[in-house]
Amino acid sequence: MNREGAPGKSPEEMYIQQKVRVLLMLRKMGSNLTASEEEFLRTYAGVVNSQLSQLPQHSIDQGKEAGLQKQVG
């Protein structure tokens, strides 16, 4: 995460953006989020949509599937 302030963003906005990004990454990796974490993501749905487009396209699951295909084939 960047520790430098982004131009035009308050520390609170940066915190929200970073927290959303971390929660989305955890969810993508298969972690179960708490009810309060899920509520946070619902509350900041606009930030969630913005962050989803910035997440890496490679998932852990894709690597597992590739490994399974090599073993079977």
All heavy atoms as a GROMACS GRO file, in nm:
protein
  567
    1MET      N    1   0.083  -0.118   0.000
    1MET     CA    2   0.000   0.000   0.000
    1MET      C    3   0.088   0.124   0.000
    1MET      O    4   0.191   0.126   0.065
    1MET     CB    5  -0.087   0.002   0.125
    1MET     CG    6  -0.197  -0.100   0.123
    1MET     SD    7  -0.303  -0.079   0.265
    1MET     CE    8  -0.292  -0.244   0.332
    2ASN      N    9   0.043   0.223  -0.068
    2ASN     CA   10   0.118   0.347  -0.072
    2ASN      C   11   0.102   0.421   0.059
    2ASN      O   12  -0.008   0.436   0.110
    2ASN     CB   13   0.069   0.438  -0.185
    2ASN     CG   14   0.119   0.392  -0.318
    2ASN    OD1   15   0.214   0.315  -0.326
    2ASN    ND2   16   0.054   0.438  -0.424
    3ARG      N   17   0.212   0.466   0.112
    3ARG     CA   18   0.206   0.548   0.233
    3ARG      C   19   0.200   0.695   0.198
    3ARG      O   20   0.169   0.778   0.281
    3ARG     CB   21   0.328   0.520   0.321
    3ARG     CG   22   0.325   0.382   0.379
    3ARG     CD   23   0.447   0.358   0.464
    3ARG     NE   24   0.450   0.221   0.509
    3ARG     CZ   25   0.424   0.183   0.634
    3ARG    NH1   26   0.397   0.272   0.725
    3ARG    NH2   27   0.427   0.056   0.667
    4GLU      N   28   0.230   0.726   0.074
    4GLU     CA   29   0.226   0.865   0.030
    4GLU      C   30   0.081   0.904   0.005
    4GLU      O   31   0.002   0.825  -0.044
    4GLU     CB   32   0.306   0.882  -0.099
    4GLU     CG   33   0.450   0.841  -0.085
    4GLU     CD   34   0.520   0.835  -0.219
    4GLU    OE1   35   0.460   0.875  -0.320
    4GLU    OE2   36   0.633   0.790  -0.222
    5GLY      N   37   0.047   1.026   0.038
    5GLY     CA   38  -0.089   1.073   0.014
    5GLY      C   39  -0.115   1.095  -0.133
    5GLY      O   40  -0.030   1.144  -0.206
    6ALA      N   41  -0.232   1.053  -0.177
    6ALA     CA   42  -0.271   1.077  -0.315
    6ALA      C   43  -0.326   1.218  -0.324
    6ALA      O   44  -0.395   1.265  -0.235
    6ALA     CB   45  -0.377   0.976  -0.358
    7PRO      N   46  -0.296   1.287  -0.433
    7PRO     CA   47  -0.344   1.424  -0.448
    7PRO      C   48  -0.497   1.428  -0.443
    7PRO      O   49  -0.565   1.350  -0.508
    7PRO     CB   50  -0.294   1.467  -0.586
    7PRO     CG   51  -0.196   1.364  -0.628
    7PRO     CD   52  -0.219   1.243  -0.546
    8GLY      N   53  -0.550   1.518  -0.361
    8GLY     CA   54  -0.694   1.538  -0.354
    8GLY      C   55  -0.769   1.438  -0.268
    8GLY      O   56  -0.890   1.441  -0.264
    9LYS      N   57  -0.700   1.346  -0.201
    9LYS     CA   58  -0.768   1.248  -0.117
    9LYS      C   59  -0.731   1.270   0.028
    9LYS      O   60  -0.615   1.286   0.062
    9LYS     CB   61  -0.731   1.106  -0.158
    9LYS     CG   62  -0.786   1.068  -0.293
    9LYS     CD   63  -0.793   0.920  -0.307
    9LYS     CE   64  -0.856   0.889  -0.442
    9LYS     NZ   65  -0.888   0.750  -0.454
   10SER      N   66  -0.833   1.267   0.112
   10SER     CA   67  -0.810   1.284   0.256
   10SER      C   68  -0.758   1.152   0.314
   10SER      O   69  -0.774   1.046   0.252
   10SER     CB   70  -0.941   1.321   0.325
   10SER     OG   71  -1.029   1.210   0.328
   11PRO      N   72  -0.698   1.158   0.432
   11PRO     CA   73  -0.652   1.034   0.496
   11PRO      C   74  -0.767   0.933   0.516
   11PRO      O   75  -0.746   0.813   0.500
   11PRO     CB   76  -0.597   1.081   0.630
   11PRO     CG   77  -0.556   1.222   0.606
   11PRO     CD   78  -0.656   1.276   0.507
   12GLU      N   79  -0.886   0.982   0.544
   12GLU     CA   80  -1.001   0.893   0.562
   12GLU      C   81  -1.037   0.823   0.431
   12GLU      O   82  -1.063   0.702   0.428
   12GLU     CB   83  -1.122   0.969   0.614
   12GLU     CG   84  -1.241   0.879   0.641
   12GLU     CD   85  -1.360   0.953   0.697
   12GLU    OE1   86  -1.352   1.074   0.720
   12GLU    OE2   87  -1.463   0.886   0.718
   13GLU      N   88  -1.034   0.898   0.320
   13GLU     CA   89  -1.064   0.838   0.189
   13GLU      C   90  -0.959   0.733   0.152
   13GLU      O   91  -0.993   0.627   0.098
   13GLU     CB   92  -1.068   0.946   0.081
   13GLU     CG   93  -1.189   1.038   0.090
   13GLU     CD   94  -1.178   1.155  -0.006
   13GLU    OE1   95  -1.070   1.215  -0.018
   13GLU    OE2   96  -1.281   1.187  -0.069
   14MET      N   97  -0.834   0.762   0.183
   14MET     CA   98  -0.727   0.667   0.156
   14MET      C   99  -0.746   0.540   0.239
   14MET      O  100  -0.730   0.428   0.189
   14MET     CB  101  -0.590   0.728   0.186
   14MET     CG  102  -0.550   0.839   0.090
   14MET     SD  103  -0.532   0.784  -0.080
   14MET     CE  104  -0.396   0.671  -0.061
   15TYR      N  105  -0.782   0.557   0.367
   15TYR     CA  106  -0.806   0.443   0.456
   15TYR      C  107  -0.918   0.355   0.401
   15TYR      O  108  -0.904   0.233   0.392
   15TYR     CB  109  -0.840   0.492   0.597
   15TYR     CG  110  -0.898   0.383   0.684
   15TYR    CD1  111  -0.815   0.288   0.743
   15TYR    CD2  112  -1.035   0.374   0.706
   15TYR    CE1  113  -0.868   0.188   0.822
   15TYR    CE2  114  -1.088   0.274   0.784
   15TYR     CZ  115  -1.004   0.180   0.842
   15TYR     OH  116  -1.057   0.080   0.919
   16ILE      N  117  -1.029   0.417   0.361
   16ILE     CA  118  -1.144   0.343   0.309
   16ILE      C  119  -1.103   0.266   0.184
   16ILE      O  120  -1.133   0.147   0.169
   16ILE     CB  121  -1.263   0.437   0.282
   16ILE    CG1  122  -1.318   0.489   0.415
   16ILE    CG2  123  -1.371   0.367   0.201
   16ILE    CD1  124  -1.415   0.604   0.401
   17GLN      N  125  -1.034   0.334   0.093
   17GLN     CA  126  -0.992   0.271  -0.032
   17GLN      C  127  -0.901   0.152  -0.005
   17GLN      O  128  -0.916   0.045  -0.065
   17GLN     CB  129  -0.922   0.374  -0.120
   17GLN     CG  130  -0.887   0.322  -0.257
   17GLN     CD  131  -0.824   0.429  -0.345
   17GLN    OE1  132  -0.787   0.537  -0.298
   17GLN    NE2  133  -0.812   0.402  -0.471
   18GLN      N  134  -0.806   0.167   0.085
   18GLN     CA  135  -0.712   0.059   0.115
   18GLN      C  136  -0.781  -0.056   0.187
   18GLN      O  137  -0.755  -0.173   0.158
   18GLN     CB  138  -0.595   0.112   0.197
   18GLN     CG  139  -0.505   0.201   0.114
   18GLN     CD  140  -0.393   0.264   0.196
   18GLN    OE1  141  -0.392   0.257   0.317
   18GLN    NE2  142  -0.298   0.326   0.127
   19LYS      N  143  -0.874  -0.024   0.279
   19LYS     CA  144  -0.945  -0.130   0.351
   19LYS      C  145  -1.032  -0.210   0.254
   19LYS      O  146  -1.035  -0.333   0.260
   19LYS     CB  147  -1.031  -0.070   0.462
   19LYS     CG  148  -1.101  -0.177   0.545
   19LYS     CD  149  -1.171  -0.119   0.665
   19LYS     CE  150  -1.242  -0.227   0.744
   19LYS     NZ  151  -1.305  -0.174   0.865
   20VAL      N  152  -1.099  -0.142   0.162
   20VAL     CA  153  -1.181  -0.210   0.062
   20VAL      C  154  -1.093  -0.303  -0.020
   20VAL      O  155  -1.128  -0.419  -0.044
   20VAL     CB  156  -1.256  -0.108  -0.027
   20VAL    CG1  157  -1.310  -0.175  -0.153
   20VAL    CG2  158  -1.369  -0.042   0.050
   21ARG      N  159  -0.980  -0.254  -0.063
   21ARG     CA  160  -0.889  -0.335  -0.147
   21ARG      C  161  -0.843  -0.460  -0.072
   21ARG      O  162  -0.844  -0.571  -0.128
   21ARG     CB  163  -0.770  -0.252  -0.191
   21ARG     CG  164  -0.679  -0.323  -0.288
   21ARG     CD  165  -0.573  -0.229  -0.343
   21ARG     NE  166  -0.484  -0.295  -0.433
   21ARG     CZ  167  -0.506  -0.313  -0.562
   21ARG    NH1  168  -0.618  -0.269  -0.616
   21ARG    NH2  169  -0.418  -0.375  -0.639
   22VAL      N  170  -0.806  -0.446   0.053
   22VAL     CA  171  -0.759  -0.560   0.132
   22VAL      C  172  -0.872  -0.661   0.152
   22VAL      O  173  -0.853  -0.782   0.135
   22VAL     CB  174  -0.703  -0.513   0.269
   22VAL    CG1  175  -0.682  -0.630   0.363
   22VAL    CG2  176  -0.573  -0.437   0.249
   23LEU      N  177  -0.992  -0.613   0.185
   23LEU     CA  178  -1.105  -0.703   0.206
   23LEU      C  179  -1.140  -0.778   0.078
   23LEU      O  180  -1.170  -0.898   0.080
   23LEU     CB  181  -1.226  -0.627   0.259
   23LEU     CG  182  -1.214  -0.573   0.401
   23LEU    CD1  183  -1.335  -0.488   0.438
   23LEU    CD2  184  -1.195  -0.686   0.502
   24LEU      N  185  -1.137  -0.709  -0.036
   24LEU     CA  186  -1.166  -0.775  -0.163
   24LEU      C  187  -1.062  -0.881  -0.197
   24LEU      O  188  -1.096  -0.988  -0.246
   24LEU     CB  189  -1.176  -0.672  -0.276
   24LEU     CG  190  -1.298  -0.580  -0.271
   24LEU    CD1  191  -1.287  -0.473  -0.380
   24LEU    CD2  192  -1.426  -0.659  -0.286
   25MET      N  193  -0.937  -0.852  -0.170
   25MET     CA  194  -0.830  -0.949  -0.196
   25MET      C  195  -0.848  -1.072  -0.105
   25MET      O  196  -0.834  -1.184  -0.150
   25MET     CB  197  -0.692  -0.887  -0.173
   25MET     CG  198  -0.659  -0.772  -0.265
   25MET     SD  199  -0.594  -0.816  -0.425
   25MET     CE  200  -0.436  -0.880  -0.386
   26LEU      N  201  -0.881  -1.049   0.021
   26LEU     CA  202  -0.904  -1.160   0.113
   26LEU      C  203  -1.020  -1.246   0.064
   26LEU      O  204  -1.012  -1.369   0.064
   26LEU     CB  205  -0.932  -1.109   0.254
   26LEU     CG  206  -0.812  -1.055   0.330
   26LEU    CD1  207  -0.856  -0.986   0.459
   26LEU    CD2  208  -0.714  -1.167   0.361
   27ARG      N  209  -1.128  -1.180   0.024
   27ARG     CA  210  -1.246  -1.254  -0.026
   27ARG      C  211  -1.208  -1.334  -0.150
   27ARG      O  212  -1.246  -1.450  -0.164
   27ARG     CB  213  -1.360  -1.158  -0.057
   27ARG     CG  214  -1.486  -1.233  -0.100
   27ARG     CD  215  -1.584  -1.144  -0.168
   27ARG     NE  216  -1.658  -1.061  -0.076
   27ARG     CZ  217  -1.732  -0.958  -0.117
   27ARG    NH1  218  -1.742  -0.927  -0.244
   27ARG    NH2  219  -1.800  -0.886  -0.030
   28LYS      N  220  -1.132  -1.273  -0.240
   28LYS     CA  221  -1.092  -1.340  -0.364
   28LYS      C  222  -1.005  -1.462  -0.335
   28LYS      O  223  -1.010  -1.561  -0.408
   28LYS     CB  224  -1.018  -1.241  -0.454
   28LYS     CG  225  -0.991  -1.293  -0.592
   28LYS     CD  226  -0.936  -1.185  -0.682
   28LYS     CE  227  -0.919  -1.240  -0.822
   28LYS     NZ  228  -0.885  -1.137  -0.917
   29MET      N  229  -0.927  -1.458  -0.229
   29MET     CA  230  -0.840  -1.570  -0.192
   29MET      C  231  -0.916  -1.678  -0.116
   29MET      O  232  -0.858  -1.778  -0.078
   29MET     CB  233  -0.722  -1.521  -0.110
   29MET     CG  234  -0.627  -1.435  -0.190
   29MET     SD  235  -0.472  -1.388  -0.108
   29MET     CE  236  -0.519  -1.345   0.055
   30GLY      N  237  -1.046  -1.656  -0.091
   30GLY     CA  238  -1.127  -1.759  -0.027
   30GLY      C  239  -1.149  -1.740   0.122
   30GLY      O  240  -1.207  -1.828   0.186
   31SER      N  241  -1.104  -1.630   0.178
   31SER     CA  242  -1.126  -1.606   0.320
   31SER      C  243  -1.271  -1.568   0.345
   31SER      O  244  -1.334  -1.502   0.263
   31SER     CB  245  -1.037  -1.492   0.370
   31SER     OG  246  -0.902  -1.527   0.361
   32ASN      N  247  -1.323  -1.612   0.459
   32ASN     CA  248  -1.457  -1.572   0.498
   32ASN      C  249  -1.448  -1.441   0.573
   32ASN      O  250  -1.377  -1.431   0.674
   32ASN     CB  251  -1.521  -1.678   0.589
   32ASN     CG  252  -1.548  -1.806   0.514
   32ASN    OD1  253  -1.582  -1.804   0.396
   32ASN    ND2  254  -1.531  -1.919   0.580
   33LEU      N  255  -1.520  -1.340   0.525
   33LEU     CA  256  -1.521  -1.211   0.591
   33LEU      C  257  -1.626  -1.211   0.701
   33LEU      O  258  -1.727  -1.281   0.692
   33LEU     CB  259  -1.551  -1.100   0.490
   33LEU     CG  260  -1.454  -1.087   0.372
   33LEU    CD1  261  -1.496  -0.971   0.283
   33LEU    CD2  262  -1.312  -1.069   0.419
   34THR      N  263  -1.602  -1.130   0.802
   34THR     CA  264  -1.700  -1.117   0.910
   34THR      C  265  -1.820  -1.037   0.860
   34THR      O  266  -1.814  -0.971   0.756
   34THR     CB  267  -1.639  -1.043   1.032
   34THR    OG1  268  -1.609  -0.908   0.993
   34THR    CG2  269  -1.513  -1.112   1.083
   35ALA      N  270  -1.927  -1.042   0.937
   35ALA     CA  271  -2.048  -0.967   0.900
   35ALA      C  272  -2.018  -0.817   0.892
   35ALA      O  273  -2.067  -0.749   0.802
   35ALA     CB  274  -2.160  -0.995   1.002
   36SER      N  275  -1.936  -0.767   0.984
   36SER     CA  276  -1.904  -0.624   0.982
   36SER      C  277  -1.818  -0.587   0.861
   36SER      O  278  -1.833  -0.479   0.804
   36SER     CB  279  -1.837  -0.579   1.111
   36SER     OG  280  -1.713  -0.643   1.129
   37GLU      N  281  -1.731  -0.678   0.818
   37GLU     CA  282  -1.650  -0.652   0.698
   37GLU      C  283  -1.737  -0.652   0.573
   37GLU      O  284  -1.720  -0.567   0.485
   37GLU     CB  285  -1.539  -0.757   0.687
   37GLU     CG  286  -1.433  -0.741   0.794
   37GLU     CD  287  -1.338  -0.859   0.803
   37GLU    OE1  288  -1.375  -0.972   0.764
   37GLU    OE2  289  -1.226  -0.839   0.852
   38GLU      N  290  -1.832  -0.746   0.565
   38GLU     CA  291  -1.924  -0.749   0.452
   38GLU      C  292  -2.010  -0.622   0.450
   38GLU      O  293  -2.035  -0.565   0.344
   38GLU     CB  294  -2.014  -0.873   0.457
   38GLU     CG  295  -1.940  -1.004   0.432
   38GLU     CD  296  -1.897  -1.022   0.287
   38GLU    OE1  297  -1.937  -0.944   0.198
   38GLU    OE2  298  -1.822  -1.118   0.262
   39GLU      N  299  -2.054  -0.578   0.567
   39GLU     CA  300  -2.133  -0.454   0.577
   39GLU      C  301  -2.051  -0.335   0.531
   39GLU      O  302  -2.100  -0.245   0.463
   39GLU     CB  303  -2.182  -0.434   0.719
   39GLU     CG  304  -2.264  -0.308   0.740
   39GLU     CD  305  -2.393  -0.305   0.659
   39GLU    OE1  306  -2.448  -0.412   0.629
   39GLU    OE2  307  -2.438  -0.194   0.623
   40PHE      N  308  -1.923  -0.332   0.567
   40PHE     CA  309  -1.834  -0.224   0.524
   40PHE      C  310  -1.828  -0.219   0.372
   40PHE      O  311  -1.837  -0.112   0.312
   40PHE     CB  312  -1.694  -0.245   0.584
   40PHE     CG  313  -1.596  -0.135   0.552
   40PHE    CD1  314  -1.587  -0.024   0.634
   40PHE    CD2  315  -1.514  -0.142   0.441
   40PHE    CE1  316  -1.498   0.078   0.605
   40PHE    CE2  317  -1.424  -0.040   0.412
   40PHE     CZ  318  -1.417   0.071   0.494
   41LEU      N  319  -1.814  -0.336   0.309
   41LEU     CA  320  -1.808  -0.341   0.163
   41LEU      C  321  -1.940  -0.295   0.101
   41LEU      O  322  -1.939  -0.226  -0.001
   41LEU     CB  323  -1.773  -0.482   0.115
   41LEU     CG  324  -1.630  -0.528   0.143
   41LEU    CD1  325  -1.610  -0.672   0.098
   41LEU    CD2  326  -1.528  -0.437   0.076
   42ARG      N  327  -2.052  -0.332   0.162
   42ARG     CA  328  -2.182  -0.285   0.110
   42ARG      C  329  -2.195  -0.134   0.125
   42ARG      O  330  -2.246  -0.066   0.036
   42ARG     CB  331  -2.298  -0.355   0.182
   42ARG     CG  332  -2.324  -0.495   0.132
   42ARG     CD  333  -2.453  -0.551   0.187
   42ARG     NE  334  -2.450  -0.571   0.331
   42ARG     CZ  335  -2.400  -0.678   0.392
   42ARG    NH1  336  -2.347  -0.776   0.321
   42ARG    NH2  337  -2.401  -0.687   0.523
   43THR      N  338  -2.148  -0.081   0.237
   43THR     CA  339  -2.157   0.063   0.263
   43THR      C  340  -2.077   0.142   0.160
   43THR      O  341  -2.120   0.247   0.115
   43THR     CB  342  -2.106   0.095   0.405
   43THR    OG1  343  -2.186   0.024   0.499
   43THR    CG2  344  -2.112   0.243   0.434
   44TYR      N  345  -1.963   0.090   0.123
   44TYR     CA  346  -1.875   0.160   0.030
   44TYR      C  347  -1.875   0.090  -0.106
   44TYR      O  348  -1.770   0.070  -0.168
   44TYR     CB  349  -1.733   0.171   0.088
   44TYR     CG  350  -1.732   0.258   0.210
   44TYR    CD1  351  -1.730   0.203   0.337
   44TYR    CD2  352  -1.737   0.396   0.198
   44TYR    CE1  353  -1.732   0.284   0.451
   44TYR    CE2  354  -1.739   0.478   0.310
   44TYR     CZ  355  -1.737   0.420   0.436
   44TYR     OH  356  -1.740   0.501   0.546
   45ALA      N  357  -1.993   0.057  -0.157
   45ALA     CA  358  -2.009  -0.016  -0.283
   45ALA      C  359  -1.942   0.057  -0.400
   45ALA      O  360  -1.885  -0.007  -0.488
   45ALA     CB  361  -2.155  -0.041  -0.313
   46GLY      N  362  -1.947   0.189  -0.403
   46GLY     CA  363  -1.883   0.265  -0.511
   46GLY      C  364  -1.733   0.244  -0.512
   46GLY      O  365  -1.672   0.227  -0.618
   47VAL      N  366  -1.673   0.242  -0.396
   47VAL     CA  367  -1.529   0.218  -0.385
   47VAL      C  368  -1.499   0.074  -0.426
   47VAL      O  369  -1.400   0.046  -0.493
   47VAL     CB  370  -1.478   0.246  -0.242
   47VAL    CG1  371  -1.331   0.214  -0.228
   47VAL    CG2  372  -1.505   0.391  -0.203
   48VAL      N  373  -1.588  -0.018  -0.385
   48VAL     CA  374  -1.570  -0.160  -0.419
   48VAL      C  375  -1.565  -0.176  -0.570
   48VAL      O  376  -1.475  -0.241  -0.624
   48VAL     CB  377  -1.683  -0.246  -0.359
   48VAL    CG1  378  -1.680  -0.387  -0.416
   48VAL    CG2  379  -1.673  -0.249  -0.207
   49ASN      N  380  -1.659  -0.116  -0.641
   49ASN     CA  381  -1.662  -0.128  -0.787
   49ASN      C  382  -1.534  -0.073  -0.849
   49ASN      O  383  -1.480  -0.130  -0.943
   49ASN     CB  384  -1.785  -0.057  -0.844
   49ASN     CG  385  -1.912  -0.130  -0.811
   49ASN    OD1  386  -1.912  -0.251  -0.791
   49ASN    ND2  387  -2.022  -0.058  -0.803
   50SER      N  388  -1.485   0.036  -0.796
   50SER     CA  389  -1.362   0.095  -0.846
   50SER      C  390  -1.243   0.002  -0.822
   50SER      O  391  -1.160  -0.019  -0.909
   50SER     CB  392  -1.338   0.229  -0.777
   50SER     OG  393  -1.208   0.276  -0.802
   51GLN      N  394  -1.236  -0.057  -0.703
   51GLN     CA  395  -1.124  -0.143  -0.667
   51GLN      C  396  -1.128  -0.277  -0.739
   51GLN      O  397  -1.024  -0.334  -0.770
   51GLN     CB  398  -1.120  -0.166  -0.515
   51GLN     CG  399  -1.082  -0.043  -0.437
   51GLN     CD  400  -0.944   0.007  -0.474
   51GLN    OE1  401  -0.848  -0.068  -0.475
   51GLN    NE2  402  -0.932   0.134  -0.504
   52LEU      N  403  -1.248  -0.330  -0.766
   52LEU     CA  404  -1.259  -0.458  -0.837
   52LEU      C  405  -1.191  -0.451  -0.972
   52LEU      O  406  -1.126  -0.547  -1.014
   52LEU     CB  407  -1.406  -0.497  -0.854
   52LEU     CG  408  -1.470  -0.564  -0.734
   52LEU    CD1  409  -1.620  -0.584  -0.759
   52LEU    CD2  410  -1.404  -0.696  -0.700
   53SER      N  411  -1.204  -0.338  -1.039
   53SER     CA  412  -1.143  -0.326  -1.171
   53SER      C  413  -0.991  -0.316  -1.163
   53SER      O  414  -0.922  -0.341  -1.261
   53SER     CB  415  -1.199  -0.203  -1.244
   53SER     OG  416  -1.160  -0.085  -1.179
   54GLN      N  417  -0.938  -0.285  -1.045
   54GLN     CA  418  -0.794  -0.270  -1.030
   54GLN      C  419  -0.726  -0.394  -0.973
   54GLN      O  420  -0.604  -0.401  -0.969
   54GLN     CB  421  -0.764  -0.151  -0.938
   54GLN     CG  422  -0.810  -0.019  -0.996
   54GLN     CD  423  -0.784   0.097  -0.901
   54GLN    OE1  424  -0.700   0.089  -0.814
   54GLN    NE2  425  -0.858   0.204  -0.918
   55LEU      N  426  -0.804  -0.495  -0.931
   55LEU     CA  427  -0.744  -0.615  -0.874
   55LEU      C  428  -0.674  -0.695  -0.982
   55LEU      O  429  -0.717  -0.697  -1.097
   55LEU     CB  430  -0.851  -0.703  -0.809
   55LEU     CG  431  -0.909  -0.654  -0.678
   55LEU    CD1  432  -1.016  -0.750  -0.630
   55LEU    CD2  433  -0.803  -0.636  -0.572
   56PRO      N  434  -0.567  -0.764  -0.946
   56PRO     CA  435  -0.498  -0.849  -1.044
   56PRO      C  436  -0.594  -0.954  -1.099
   56PRO      O  437  -0.678  -1.005  -1.028
   56PRO     CB  438  -0.387  -0.915  -0.962
   56PRO     CG  439  -0.375  -0.835  -0.838
   56PRO     CD  440  -0.506  -0.767  -0.815
   57GLN      N  441  -0.579  -0.988  -1.226
   57GLN     CA  442  -0.667  -1.084  -1.290
   57GLN      C  443  -0.631  -1.228  -1.258
   57GLN      O  444  -0.709  -1.317  -1.277
   57GLN     CB  445  -0.666  -1.063  -1.442
   57GLN     CG  446  -0.722  -0.928  -1.483
   57GLN     CD  447  -0.864  -0.906  -1.434
   57GLN    OE1  448  -0.950  -0.992  -1.450
   57GLN    NE2  449  -0.890  -0.794  -1.370
   58HIS      N  450  -0.510  -1.252  -1.211
   58HIS     CA  451  -0.466  -1.388  -1.178
   58HIS      C  452  -0.518  -1.425  -1.041
   58HIS      O  453  -0.495  -1.355  -0.945
   58HIS     CB  454  -0.313  -1.398  -1.178
   58HIS     CG  455  -0.252  -1.352  -1.305
   58HIS    ND1  456  -0.268  -1.420  -1.422
   58HIS    CD2  457  -0.179  -1.243  -1.336
   58HIS    CE1  458  -0.205  -1.356  -1.519
   58HIS    NE2  459  -0.151  -1.248  -1.468
   59SER      N  460  -0.589  -1.536  -1.033
   59SER     CA  461  -0.637  -1.580  -0.903
   59SER      C  462  -0.562  -1.706  -0.862
   59SER      O  463  -0.507  -1.778  -0.946
   59SER     CB  464  -0.787  -1.606  -0.905
   59SER     OG  465  -0.815  -1.726  -0.973
   60ILE      N  466  -0.565  -1.735  -0.736
   60ILE     CA  467  -0.501  -1.855  -0.684
   60ILE      C  468  -0.569  -1.978  -0.743
   60ILE      O  469  -0.505  -2.076  -0.777
   60ILE     CB  470  -0.509  -1.856  -0.530
   60ILE    CG1  471  -0.423  -1.742  -0.475
   60ILE    CG2  472  -0.466  -1.989  -0.472
   60ILE    CD1  473  -0.438  -1.716  -0.329
   61ASP      N  474  -0.700  -1.971  -0.762
   61ASP     CA  475  -0.775  -2.083  -0.817
   61ASP      C  476  -0.730  -2.119  -0.958
   61ASP      O  477  -0.727  -2.234  -0.995
   61ASP     CB  478  -0.925  -2.053  -0.819
   61ASP     CG  479  -0.981  -2.040  -0.677
   61ASP    OD1  480  -0.922  -2.101  -0.585
   61ASP    OD2  481  -1.080  -1.970  -0.659
   62GLN      N  482  -0.693  -2.021  -1.039
   62GLN     CA  483  -0.649  -2.048  -1.175
   62GLN      C  484  -0.523  -2.135  -1.173
   62GLN      O  485  -0.508  -2.225  -1.251
   62GLN     CB  486  -0.621  -1.919  -1.251
   62GLN     CG  487  -0.748  -1.843  -1.286
   62GLN     CD  488  -0.716  -1.708  -1.346
   62GLN    OE1  489  -0.606  -1.656  -1.334
   62GLN    NE2  490  -0.815  -1.647  -1.410
   63GLY      N  491  -0.434  -2.108  -1.080
   63GLY     CA  492  -0.312  -2.185  -1.068
   63GLY      C  493  -0.340  -2.328  -1.026
   63GLY      O  494  -0.280  -2.423  -1.076
   64LYS      N  495  -0.435  -2.347  -0.936
   64LYS     CA  496  -0.472  -2.481  -0.892
   64LYS      C  497  -0.532  -2.560  -1.007
   64LYS      O  498  -0.502  -2.676  -1.026
   64LYS     CB  499  -0.573  -2.473  -0.777
   64LYS     CG  500  -0.514  -2.423  -0.648
   64LYS     CD  501  -0.621  -2.416  -0.541
   64LYS     CE  502  -0.569  -2.355  -0.413
   64LYS     NZ  503  -0.675  -2.336  -0.314
   65GLU      N  504  -0.618  -2.495  -1.086
   65GLU     CA  505  -0.682  -2.562  -1.198
   65GLU      C  506  -0.577  -2.604  -1.301
   65GLU      O  507  -0.583  -2.714  -1.355
   65GLU     CB  508  -0.786  -2.472  -1.264
   65GLU     CG  509  -0.909  -2.452  -1.177
   65GLU     CD  510  -1.004  -2.349  -1.234
   65GLU    OE1  511  -0.980  -2.301  -1.348
   65GLU    OE2  512  -1.099  -2.313  -1.166
   66ALA      N  513  -0.480  -2.519  -1.327
   66ALA     CA  514  -0.376  -2.551  -1.423
   66ALA      C  515  -0.295  -2.673  -1.374
   66ALA      O  516  -0.261  -2.760  -1.452
   66ALA     CB  517  -0.284  -2.430  -1.445
   67GLY      N  518  -0.267  -2.677  -1.246
   67GLY     CA  519  -0.194  -2.788  -1.189
   67GLY      C  520  -0.272  -2.918  -1.199
   67GLY      O  521  -0.217  -3.024  -1.228
   68LEU      N  522  -0.403  -2.913  -1.178
   68LEU     CA  523  -0.486  -3.031  -1.189
   68LEU      C  524  -0.492  -3.082  -1.332
   68LEU      O  525  -0.488  -3.201  -1.356
   68LEU     CB  526  -0.629  -3.001  -1.139
   68LEU     CG  527  -0.643  -2.980  -0.989
   68LEU    CD1  528  -0.786  -2.938  -0.954
   68LEU    CD2  529  -0.608  -3.107  -0.913
   69GLN      N  530  -0.499  -2.990  -1.426
   69GLN     CA  531  -0.505  -3.029  -1.566
   69GLN      C  532  -0.375  -3.100  -1.607
   69GLN      O  533  -0.377  -3.195  -1.682
   69GLN     CB  534  -0.532  -2.908  -1.656
   69GLN     CG  535  -0.671  -2.853  -1.640
   69GLN     CD  536  -0.691  -2.722  -1.714
   69GLN    OE1  537  -0.597  -2.665  -1.766
   69GLN    NE2  538  -0.812  -2.675  -1.715
   70LYS      N  539  -0.263  -3.054  -1.557
   70LYS     CA  540  -0.135  -3.117  -1.591
   70LYS      C  541  -0.129  -3.258  -1.537
   70LYS      O  542  -0.078  -3.348  -1.600
   70LYS     CB  543  -0.018  -3.034  -1.535
   70LYS     CG  544   0.005  -2.906  -1.610
   70LYS     CD  545   0.121  -2.829  -1.550
   70LYS     CE  546   0.142  -2.697  -1.618
   70LYS     NZ  547   0.245  -2.618  -1.555
   71GLN      N  548  -0.182  -3.279  -1.415
   71GLN     CA  549  -0.178  -3.411  -1.354
   71GLN      C  550  -0.270  -3.508  -1.427
   71GLN      O  551  -0.236  -3.622  -1.446
   71GLN     CB  552  -0.219  -3.403  -1.207
   71GLN     CG  553  -0.119  -3.328  -1.123
   71GLN     CD  554  -0.169  -3.307  -0.980
   71GLN    OE1  555  -0.281  -3.341  -0.947
   71GLN    NE2  556  -0.085  -3.251  -0.896
   72VAL      N  557  -0.387  -3.461  -1.468
   72VAL     CA  558  -0.485  -3.547  -1.534
   72VAL      C  559  -0.441  -3.579  -1.675
   72VAL      O  560  -0.451  -3.691  -1.721
   72VAL     CB  561  -0.625  -3.481  -1.534
   72VAL    CG1  562  -0.723  -3.562  -1.614
   72VAL    CG2  563  -0.674  -3.462  -1.392
   73GLY      N  564  -0.393  -3.478  -1.750
   73GLY     CA  565  -0.358  -3.491  -1.891
   73GLY      C  566  -0.234  -3.564  -1.910
   73GLY      O  567  -0.190  -3.651  -1.959
   0.00000   0.00000   0.00000
